[in-house]
Amino acid sequence: MYVFGHGFQLITNDKLKSMEHRVLANKVGPRVSVASFFSTQFQPTSRIYGPIKELLSESNPPKYKETTVREYLNYVFSKGLDGTCALEHFRL
């Protein structure tokens, strides 16, 4: 199973930011972590994910193109571990 790791950032149009995994935490202030895991491995789907329409406006246009989890993962696996964020590939 592979996680659509930047999915929240994509669907919230950057309102919620995803972070590359690290173990260093701030010593001061609150820390909020939300873990979510889902897989289409067992139930293949062609569902399209993109910025939530209700979060978009003239002053906040979509920042990412719509994509499927399969398309996203194909890109992640093809680019390899080059130190870049896969989400940038889907930015408009």
Secondary structure, DSSP 8 states (H G I E B T S, - for coil): ----TTHHHHHTTTSS----------SSS-----------SSS-----B---GGG--SSS---B--B-HHHHHHHHHHH-SSSS-GGGGGB-
